[in-house]
Amino acid sequence: MLSVLIIIVLVYALLWLASIQSYKVDYGISFSKEHAESLGLDWKQTYLAMLDELKPKYIRVSATWSETEPEKDKKNSDFVDWQMLEAAKRGVKVALVVGQKAPRWPECHVPGWANDLSGDEYKQAAKDYVKYVVERYRNHPALEIWQVENEPYIKFRFGECKNFDEGLVKEEIDLVRSLDMRHKIMVTDSGELSTWISASRAGDIFGTTVYRIVITPGGWYWRYNWLPAGFYKLKAGLFGRSYDDFFVSELQAEPWFTNSNPTNTAIEEQEKSMNPERLQKHLDFVQHTGASRAYLWGVEWWYWMKEKQGDGRYWEIIKKKLD
């Protein structure tokens, strides 16, 4: 028992030592059209404000299946066209997400008609959608990276994911690679709740989430203050990921919501999991993880706070950070 305790202490000390060094981090922003709309915002206005006021060099957006093909064999990606065009006008580089899963609730953005298909039919429909998106944007000047699926290998299921097929992920990655050999592929995983074994080996770039405070389904606040930044660095190195091909795909910069959302939660409650001081801590923390890039998670909320709540503190903090 004593030897086990000594090993635990030594490992923990190693993690803290690995957290001392800081690294240059290029910041990007994740944007969700659907989430902006859910907050009662004009999504185009929000997107343009992000580009023109915050001036990110990198953004991450999704060509969600549910919006790209709301009816079988009737594809329309005007909403992606517009986002890509506006990014290209400003020289902003895009990580474009494609697949069954995409950032933001309901996690699996699968059209209702596809959930009624048989296994083989579902797979073919998913690959037809992926093929359509890749062929449409592979030569777009704004495209920098493909992200195939979002946290596809996480071992517990959450969200509305009736028919999510993990076995299809490799086929999707192979399909994207066969259609576009010029752009790298990023595959992501949960930073705190997954081993990274499959995800870290699947793409050219590995992206991890970094959340420092969450709310459990039972309503308890769980803080990761005890988890050093070196945990991410050493874990990435263990799976052969170095500074250049290791990103933070989601850096928590908004409150955590379990059974609620910003519009029905008191601001005082929201500030328990995100406030200006905590936001600054997260920005400082990520510089010690060994990641070369971090996509900030929460632009829709910052804008909602500024426009609907009269609180521009978060917007200004990010604006200063990206300046």
Secondary structure, 3 states (H helix, E strand, C coil): CHHHHHHHHHHHHHHHHCCCCCCCCEEEEECCHHHHHHCCCCHHHHHHHHHHHHCCCEEEEECCHHHHCCECCECCCHHHHHHHHHHHHCCCEEEEEECCECCCCCCECCCHHHHHCCHHHHHHHHHHHHHHHHHHHCCCCCEEEEEECCCCCCCCCCCCCCCCCHHHHHHHHHHHHHHCCCCEEEEEECCCCCCCCCHHHHCCEEEEEECCEEECCCCCEEECCCCCCHHHHHHHHHCCCCHHHEEEEEEECCCCCCCCCHHHCCHHHHCCCCCHHHHHHHHHHHCCCCCCEEEEECHHHHHHHHHHCCCCHHHHHHHHHHC
